[in-house]
Amino acid sequence: MPIGIFGFQSLWSPLFMLVLAFISVLFFLITVKWRKDFKESEPLTKRQAGLFVTAILVLYAVKGSPVDLLGHIMFSYHMVQMAVLYLVVPPLLVKAIPWWVWKVVIELPVVKNVFRLFTKPLVALIFFNGMFSFYHIPLIFDYIKMSETLHGLYTFILFIFAIFMWWPLVNEMPNRKQLAGIRKVGYIFANGILLTPACALIIFASTPLYATYSDAGSWLKAMELCVPVTTLQGLNLSGPELFSNMPVVEDQQLGGIIMKIIQEIVYGYILAIVFFEWYRKEQRDEETITQEALARHQSNLIK
């Protein structure tokens, strides 16, 4: 059965589109037109503008397009959504938003102490991966998925913790320490290890774990997160099997595999950047040492 039966609103989330459009306009007003109202500021670079637009488009793709609806029908799409939402969008936003905007936000009295605590590498690691794994405990997952308020609140908080988790790796704030060298490598590996148990639980399960993808009543209740109740009542649906030929367990296992693959690709990419940065730094240091040695040698010859 085609998903088009759910209608334009459910497929393309026009309200979410408007919210993202408003955020985008606000971002460019702050960083371009109102920039001079800040005590410290720099011109918005093309790279930052490009990263921000990319982040917004990717965010809409996973939360506003038919992918969001499919994420409530098939678990594999849900995991694509989760992987992109928490492993791709946050680092793009952290790097896209200029440091002087971040500085204003971070120094707000309400934010300052919270931000300082939760961006500490060990704390960020434990809280993000812990919250992600906790969310995918079957009883917790089903309970949250069947409540619009809880689902919205939990996914938003998890997104904030994803930003905290990425902050030590990719922030570009002057005079604020990033992790350096081998610590970055360790941080990336630790993230990969801590997320593995949740993925393994899903990949190796031989029975359906989540009622919201296997039980008709629970599934219909969860579908209310993205489809108006009146639309669902008029369709007389029996369950997610109407939209996919893939057995529930296989879909579930595929979801776990997809999550792990996307995680490995993202972390592998970041790891490659870290190694290249380290290599370039080593090369610069070697050149500096060589030049200093030559200068000393020439100075001794003159004497």
N, C-alpha and C positions, 0 to 999 in steps of 0.2 A: 504494500500500500504506500503511495507517495506521501511525503510529509507535507506537501502543499495543502492538504486538507485542514491543517491547523490555522491557515490564514496568514496574511501579511504581517500583522502585529506580532505574532508568535515567532515568525521566521526571521524578521529583520529588526525587531525591537526599536521602533522609531523614537521612543522616549530616551532610550540609552544613547542613541545616535545624537539626539539634541543635547544631552548632558555632555557628551564628549566634545561636541562642536563648541559648546559654551566654554568648557575647560580650555580648549585649544585657543579660542579667541582671547580668553583671559590671560593665558600664558604669553601670547605674543604682545598683548597690551603691556603687561608687566615688564617683559624683557626688552621691549623696543620703545614703545611710546612713553611709558612711565619710568623708564630706567633711571633718568636723572633725578627722580625724587628719592632715590636711595643714597645713603651716605657713601657706600662703596658699590661700584658697579663696573662692568665691562661690556662692550658690545656683544650681542648674541652672535655666535659664529654660525657659519653654514652647517658645520658638523652638528652642533647642538640642535639647531632647527630641524635638521634631517633626522636625528635620533628621536626627537620628540614626536615628530609626525609619524615616524615608523612605529614608535611605541603605541600611539593612539590608534593607528590602523590595525596593528596586531591585537590590541586590546579589544577593539570592536569585532575583529574577526572571530575571536574565541568567546566573547560574551554577548555580542549583539547580532551576529549572523546565524544562519541555520546550524552552525556547529554547536551553539548553545543548546538548541532544541534537541539535536542528535545526542548531545551529552546527557540528556535526561532519558533517552531511549536506549542507548547502547553504552555500556561501561567503557568500551575502548575509546569512544569519543570523549567521554568524561575525563579520561586520563590524558588524552591529548590536550584538552582544555586546561587541566591542572598543571601539566608540565610547562606549557607555554605561559600561562598566567603567572606562575611563581618562579620560573627559571629563565624566562626570556624578557618579559615586560619590565620587571623591577630594575635590572641592571641598565636597560635602555633609559629608563626615567632618571635614575641616579646620575648617569653621565650627561643626559640631555639638559637637565635643570641647572642653570649657572650656579657657581659656588656662592655668589653673593645673595641669591634667592634662598638657597639652602641655609645660609648663615642667619638670615632674618627668621626663618622658620625654627631652626634649631635653638636659637637664643630666646625664643618665647618662654616666659616663666613656666608655663604648663608643660612645655615640651622638653626643656633643657635637661633636667635630671633623668627623665624617662629615656630620652635619646642616648644620653651618655651611658646609661646602664645597659640598655638592650643592644647597643652596637659594639659592646665588648665582644671580641671574637668567640670566646667560649660560651658566653650567655646567648649570643645570636645563634650559634650552632645548635645548642640544646633546645632552645625555645622553638625555632622554626621547624626543625626536623621532628621534635617531639609533638608539636601541634599537628603537623602533617600526618604523622603516623597515628596519633590519637583519633584524628578525623576518620581514618580508614578502618578503625575497629568496627566490625559490622553493626553492632547494636547502636553505637554512637552515630555512625554514618546514616543509618536509616532514620534515626530519631531526628537528626538535624535536617535531612533531606525532606522530611514531611512537615517542616515548619518554615514558612517563608521568612519570618523574623530571625529565627536562629540561623538559618542558612545564609542569609544576607550578612548578618553580624559576624558569623564565624569566618566566612570567606574574606570579608573585609579585613578583619583582624589578622588573618593568616597572610594576607597581602602586605600589610604593614610589617609583619615579622619577616616576610621575604625581603623587603627593602632593608630592614635591619641586618639580615643575613648577608646581603650583597654589599652593604656599605663598606666594611673593612677591605674588600677586594677592589672596588671600582670607584670609590669617591675621589673627587678631584679638589677637595677643599685645601687651600693653602694653610700651612701650619697645623694641619690635622694629620695624625699618623695613619697611613695605610699599613697593612701588613706588608712586609718586604721579603723578597727572595724565598728562602726555604720555608718560611712561615706561611706564605701564600700557598705554596705547593701542599703543605700539610693541611691547611684549612680546606682546600679543594678536595683532597682525598678524604678528610674526615666527613665532609658533607656527603660524599658518595657512599661512604660506609654506613653512616647513620640512616640514610634513606633506604638502604638495601633490605632490612627486615620487612618493612611494609610492602615493598615490591615482591619479595619472596613469598610472603603470606598469600598474596593475590595470585602470583604465577603458579604456585604449586598446589593450590587448593583444588580438590577434585569434586567439590560440590559448590553450588551457588552460595556465595557469602552474603549477598545483599538483597533483602526483600524488595527494595525499591527498583530492582532490575529483574526480579524473578516472580514476584507475587503480584497478581493483577491489581488487587485493591491498593497495596502500598505504592505500586508504580503510578496508578492514576492520581493518588494523593500527591506524590512527588512531582507529577507533571503540572500540577497547579502553580508551581514556581515560575513556569514560563508560558503557560497556556491559560487563558481565561476559563473559569469554571463553567460558564454558560456554553462555551465552545466544546469543552470536553463532554458535557452532558448531552449535547446534540449529536455527538459522533458515535456513541455506543461502542466503545473500544473494549477489547477483552484483555489486551496486554501488549508488551513490547514486541512479541514474536510476529505481530502483524507487519512490522517494518523491517525485519531482518530474518534471513534464513540461518544465521549463525547461532548454534546452541549457546545458551547462557554461560556455561562454564568456559567454553572456548573464547567467547567475547571477553569474559572476565580475565582469562589468562593473557589474551592479546593486550588488554589494557595495561596489565602489569609490565609486560615486555616493552610496550611503547613508552611507558613512563621511564623505564630504566634506560632505554636507548636514547631518548631525548636528553635525559640527564647526562649520560656519558658524552654525547655530542657537545652539549653546552659546556660542561666542565672540561672536556678535552680541548675545546677552543680556547677557553680562558687559560688553561694550563700552557698551551702553546704560546699565547701572548706573554705569559709570565716568563717562560724560558727565553723567548726572544729579547724581552726587556733585560733580563739578567745577562744574556750574552752581550748585548750592546753596551751595558754598563761595564762589564768586564773588559771589553775592548777599549772603551774610553779610559778606564782606570789604567790599563796597560800603557796606552799612549801617553797619558799624563806622567806616569812613573818614568817612562823612557825619556820623555822630554826633560823632566827634572834632572835625571841622571846625566843627560848630555850637557845640560846647562851647568851642572856642578863640575863636570869634567873639563868643559871649556874654561870655566872660571879658574880651575886649578892650573891649567896650562898657561893662562895669562899671568898668573902669579909667579 
